[in-house]
Amino acid sequence: MSADIEGVVAPVVTPLDEDGTLVPDRIPESVEFTLECGCHAIVASGTGVQETSMLTPEERKTVVTETVAAVDGRVPVLAGVSYPAQPVVSDLIEHAETEGADALLAMPPWGVKPSQDAIVRYYENIAAETALPILAYNNPSVTVDMAKETMLRVAKIDGIEYAKESSRDWQKLGWLLERIHHEGHADVLSTMDVFLPTLQTGGTGIITPAPLTVPSMAVYEAFQDGDLERAVEAQRTFGAFPPEPVDAGLIAVCKAATELAGVEVGSPRAPYESVGGDGREAIDGWLDDVGVPRL
């Protein structure tokens, strides 16, 4: 079990123009903002907040290529290879390896709901095609919710070195930490809302986008320093995000926050909504409160 990927893992927000077209030239600036906010590793086109399921495979290849180049070895890069069709997954794996990704991130297939056995076969096929470490990412907001028993089966596959649980279900996460992490099958990561208790229970870290990485780094560093009071104070920051006037999803919120910080990433791809004026003002205040850098 590798410890190369740990702490705060940050998906880079995908830049689109006003027509919803991918803008590769803006990816380096989005990468720089993510690194400036702080993280220990970066994800390229792999998670829900990156609009992964809304991009074509060729667009995702472009994002991976540009992200790896922009990071330039400063932190590890995980390339997303999730897709409903296994041949496309294979193509994305080959591209990620060619471009120099350090690891792969795979959510289960979306669209037609797979059985739990099909999910296991999907990860077995991925592991059979690559020597790169794989992070199995459970994200019910995008795809099917993997049962904890399925995640254990997946974590036992050779090559699956990390597992990420996106739910805020502490009972499930505690089970995964005990049965997967502490039994040595894979390192377990969680999400921001339960970051500190994840660390306290021995978990590896979280996957969360900038600018949420700013308080996330504060939690992680305080915990590593043994300063629980400071870690708790930083963890409480997440309770005020997104601010109350915001009525859009996480993609829209993170894109609005990134734009307000001075990085052009555009709005979510249609038909998904953007954050309105009152919400943007509230997010801007939150950025100041937590000390998010402005570019």
C-alpha positions as CSV (number, residue, x, y, z in Angstrom):
1,M,0.0,0.0,0.0
2,S,1.6,3.3,-1.2
3,A,1.7,6.5,0.9
4,D,2.6,8.6,-2.1
5,I,-0.8,10.2,-2.3
6,E,-2.1,11.6,1.0
7,G,-3.3,14.7,2.7
8,V,-5.3,17.2,0.5
9,V,-5.9,16.0,-3.0
10,A,-7.3,18.8,-5.2
11,P,-9.4,18.4,-8.5
12,V,-8.6,21.3,-10.8
13,V,-11.7,23.2,-12.0
14,T,-12.3,22.8,-15.7
15,P,-12.2,26.2,-17.7
16,L,-15.0,26.7,-20.2
17,D,-15.9,29.8,-22.2
18,E,-19.2,31.6,-22.4
19,D,-20.4,29.0,-25.0
20,G,-19.4,26.1,-22.8
21,T,-16.4,25.2,-24.9
22,L,-13.3,23.9,-23.2
23,V,-10.5,26.4,-23.1
24,P,-7.2,24.5,-22.8
25,D,-5.1,27.7,-22.6
26,R,-6.8,28.5,-19.3
27,I,-5.9,25.2,-17.7
28,P,-2.4,26.3,-16.5
29,E,-3.9,29.2,-14.6
30,S,-6.5,27.0,-13.0
31,V,-3.7,24.6,-12.0
32,E,-1.7,27.5,-10.5
33,F,-4.6,28.7,-8.5
34,T,-5.1,25.2,-7.1
35,L,-1.4,24.9,-6.2
36,E,-1.5,28.4,-4.6
37,C,-4.4,27.4,-2.4
38,G,-2.4,24.4,-1.2
39,C,-2.6,20.7,-1.9
40,H,-0.5,17.5,-1.9
41,A,-1.7,16.1,-5.2
42,I,-3.9,17.1,-8.1
43,V,-6.7,15.4,-10.0
44,A,-7.1,16.0,-13.8
45,S,-10.6,15.4,-15.2
46,G,-11.7,12.8,-12.7
47,T,-14.4,14.0,-10.3
48,G,-17.9,15.4,-10.4
49,V,-16.9,19.0,-9.6
50,Q,-14.6,18.9,-12.7
51,E,-17.6,18.3,-14.9
52,T,-16.0,15.0,-15.9
53,S,-19.3,13.3,-17.0
54,M,-20.1,16.3,-19.1
55,L,-16.9,16.3,-21.1
56,T,-16.2,14.2,-24.2
57,P,-13.3,11.6,-23.9
58,E,-11.2,13.8,-26.3
59,E,-11.8,16.8,-24.1
60,R,-10.8,14.8,-21.0
61,K,-7.6,13.8,-22.7
62,T,-6.8,17.4,-23.4
63,V,-7.4,18.3,-19.8
64,V,-5.1,15.5,-18.6
65,T,-2.3,16.5,-21.0
66,E,-2.5,20.2,-20.1
67,T,-2.8,19.5,-16.4
68,V,0.3,17.2,-16.3
69,A,2.3,19.7,-18.2
70,A,1.2,22.6,-16.0
71,V,1.9,20.8,-12.7
72,D,5.4,19.8,-14.1
73,G,6.2,17.3,-11.4
74,R,5.5,19.6,-8.4
75,V,2.9,17.2,-7.0
76,P,1.5,13.9,-8.1
77,V,-1.3,14.0,-10.7
78,L,-4.2,11.5,-10.8
79,A,-5.8,11.2,-14.2
80,G,-9.5,10.4,-14.3
81,V,-10.4,7.4,-16.5
82,S,-14.0,6.8,-15.5
83,Y,-16.5,6.1,-18.3
84,P,-19.6,3.9,-18.9
85,A,-18.0,1.9,-21.7
86,Q,-14.9,-0.2,-20.9
87,P,-13.2,0.4,-24.3
88,V,-13.2,4.1,-23.6
89,V,-11.8,3.5,-20.2
90,S,-9.0,1.6,-21.8
91,D,-8.3,4.4,-24.2
92,L,-8.2,6.9,-21.3
93,I,-5.8,4.7,-19.4
94,E,-3.4,4.4,-22.3
95,H,-3.5,8.2,-22.7
96,A,-2.9,8.9,-19.0
97,E,0.1,6.6,-19.0
98,T,1.5,8.2,-22.2
99,E,1.1,11.7,-20.7
100,G,2.9,10.8,-17.5
101,A,0.1,10.7,-14.9
102,D,1.3,9.4,-11.5
103,A,-2.0,7.5,-10.7
104,L,-5.5,6.9,-12.0
105,L,-8.8,7.8,-10.5
106,A,-12.0,5.9,-11.5
107,M,-15.6,6.4,-10.5
108,P,-18.0,3.5,-11.3
109,P,-19.8,3.7,-14.7
110,W,-22.7,6.2,-14.9
111,G,-25.9,6.2,-16.9
112,V,-27.2,2.7,-16.9
113,K,-27.0,1.5,-13.3
114,P,-24.4,-1.3,-12.9
115,S,-24.8,-4.1,-10.5
116,Q,-22.4,-4.4,-7.6
117,D,-20.7,-7.4,-9.4
118,A,-20.4,-5.3,-12.6
119,I,-18.6,-2.6,-10.6
120,V,-16.1,-5.1,-9.3
121,R,-15.5,-6.4,-12.9
122,Y,-15.0,-2.9,-14.1
123,Y,-12.2,-2.2,-11.5
124,E,-10.7,-5.6,-12.2
125,N,-10.4,-4.7,-15.9
126,I,-8.9,-1.4,-15.1
127,A,-6.3,-2.9,-12.8
128,A,-5.4,-5.5,-15.4
129,E,-4.5,-2.8,-17.9
130,T,-2.1,-0.7,-15.9
131,A,0.7,-0.7,-13.5
132,L,-0.2,2.8,-12.2
133,P,-1.8,2.9,-8.7
134,I,-5.6,3.3,-8.9
135,L,-8.0,5.3,-6.7
136,A,-11.5,3.9,-6.6
137,Y,-13.8,6.9,-6.1
138,N,-17.3,6.4,-4.7
139,N,-19.3,9.5,-5.8
140,P,-23.1,8.8,-5.6
141,S,-23.9,12.4,-6.9
142,V,-22.5,11.4,-10.3
143,T,-22.8,7.6,-10.5
144,V,-24.1,4.6,-8.5
145,D,-23.4,4.4,-4.7
146,M,-21.1,1.5,-4.1
147,A,-22.0,-0.6,-1.1
148,K,-19.4,-0.8,1.6
149,E,-19.0,-4.5,0.9
150,T,-18.4,-3.8,-2.8
151,M,-15.8,-1.2,-1.9
152,L,-14.0,-3.8,0.2
153,R,-14.0,-6.2,-2.7
154,V,-12.6,-3.5,-5.0
155,A,-10.0,-2.5,-2.5
156,K,-8.7,-6.1,-2.4
157,I,-7.9,-6.0,-6.2
158,D,-4.2,-5.8,-6.9
159,G,-3.5,-2.2,-8.1
160,I,-6.3,-0.5,-6.1
161,E,-4.2,1.4,-3.6
162,Y,-6.7,4.1,-2.6
163,A,-10.5,4.4,-2.0
164,K,-12.4,7.6,-1.6
165,E,-15.9,7.8,0.0
166,S,-17.8,10.9,-0.8
167,S,-20.8,10.4,1.4
168,R,-21.1,12.1,4.8
169,D,-22.2,8.8,6.3
170,W,-19.9,8.4,9.2
171,Q,-21.1,4.9,10.0
172,K,-20.1,3.7,6.4
173,L,-16.9,5.7,6.5
174,G,-15.9,4.2,9.8
175,W,-16.5,0.7,8.5
176,L,-14.4,1.5,5.5
177,L,-11.6,2.8,7.6
178,E,-11.6,-0.3,9.7
179,R,-12.1,-2.9,7.1
180,I,-10.2,-1.4,4.2
181,H,-7.6,1.1,5.6
182,H,-6.6,-0.5,8.9
183,E,-6.6,-4.0,7.4
184,G,-4.1,-2.8,4.8
185,H,-6.0,-3.2,1.6
186,A,-6.1,0.5,0.5
187,D,-5.6,4.0,1.9
188,V,-9.0,5.6,2.6
189,L,-9.8,9.3,1.8
190,S,-13.0,11.1,2.6
191,T,-14.5,14.6,2.0
192,M,-14.2,18.0,3.7
193,D,-17.2,17.7,6.0
194,V,-15.6,14.8,7.9
195,F,-11.9,15.6,7.3
196,L,-10.7,15.9,10.9
197,P,-12.5,12.8,12.2
198,T,-11.1,10.9,9.2
199,L,-7.6,11.9,10.2
200,Q,-8.3,11.2,13.8
201,T,-9.4,7.7,12.9
202,G,-6.2,7.1,10.8
203,G,-7.5,8.0,7.3
204,T,-5.2,9.3,4.6
205,G,-6.8,12.5,3.6
206,I,-9.5,14.1,1.5
207,I,-10.3,15.0,-2.1
208,T,-11.7,18.5,-2.4
209,P,-11.3,21.3,-4.9
210,A,-9.9,24.8,-4.5
211,P,-10.7,27.1,-2.8
212,L,-11.9,24.6,-0.2
213,T,-8.3,23.3,-0.1
214,V,-7.3,26.5,1.9
215,P,-9.1,25.4,5.1
216,S,-8.4,21.8,4.3
217,M,-4.7,22.5,4.4
218,A,-5.2,24.3,7.7
219,V,-6.9,21.3,9.2
220,Y,-4.2,18.9,7.9
221,E,-1.3,21.0,9.1
222,A,-2.8,21.6,12.5
223,F,-3.5,17.9,12.9
224,Q,0.1,17.0,11.9
225,D,1.4,19.6,14.4
226,G,-0.7,18.0,17.2
227,D,-2.8,21.2,17.6
228,L,-6.3,19.8,17.9
229,E,-7.8,23.2,18.9
230,R,-6.5,24.8,15.7
231,A,-7.6,21.8,13.6
232,V,-11.2,22.0,15.0
233,E,-11.3,25.7,14.3
234,A,-10.3,25.2,10.7
235,Q,-12.7,22.2,10.4
236,R,-15.6,24.5,11.5
237,T,-15.0,26.7,8.4
238,F,-16.7,24.1,6.2
239,G,-19.9,24.6,8.2
240,A,-20.3,28.1,6.5
241,F,-19.7,26.8,3.0
242,P,-21.5,27.4,0.7
243,P,-22.8,30.6,2.3
244,E,-26.6,30.6,2.8
245,P,-27.7,32.7,-0.2
246,V,-26.1,30.2,-2.6
247,D,-28.7,28.0,-4.2
248,A,-26.6,26.2,-6.8
249,G,-24.6,23.0,-6.7
250,L,-20.9,22.4,-5.9
251,I,-19.7,22.8,-9.5
252,A,-21.3,26.2,-9.8
253,V,-20.1,27.3,-6.4
254,C,-16.4,26.3,-7.0
255,K,-16.5,27.9,-10.5
256,A,-17.9,31.1,-9.0
257,A,-15.3,31.1,-6.2
258,T,-12.5,30.5,-8.7
259,E,-13.7,33.3,-10.9
260,L,-13.9,35.6,-7.9
261,A,-10.4,34.8,-7.0
262,G,-9.3,36.0,-10.4
263,V,-9.1,32.9,-12.6
264,E,-11.3,32.6,-15.7
265,V,-13.0,29.2,-15.6
266,G,-16.5,30.3,-16.8
267,S,-19.9,28.8,-15.8
268,P,-20.9,25.2,-15.6
269,R,-21.6,23.6,-18.9
270,A,-25.3,24.0,-20.0
271,P,-27.9,23.1,-18.9
272,Y,-26.5,23.5,-15.4
273,E,-27.0,26.8,-13.5
274,S,-24.5,29.4,-12.3
275,V,-24.5,31.1,-8.9
276,G,-26.6,34.3,-8.8
277,G,-25.5,37.8,-7.7
278,D,-26.4,37.4,-4.0
279,G,-24.7,34.1,-3.8
280,R,-21.5,35.4,-5.5
281,E,-21.3,38.2,-3.0
282,A,-21.6,35.8,-0.1
283,I,-18.9,33.5,-1.7
284,D,-16.6,36.5,-2.1
285,G,-17.0,37.3,1.6
286,W,-16.2,33.6,2.5
287,L,-13.0,33.8,0.4
288,D,-11.8,36.8,2.4
289,D,-12.8,35.1,5.7
290,V,-10.6,32.0,5.0
291,G,-7.8,33.8,3.3
292,V,-8.1,32.4,-0.2
293,P,-5.4,33.9,-2.5
294,R,-6.4,36.2,-5.3
295,L,-4.6,35.9,-8.7
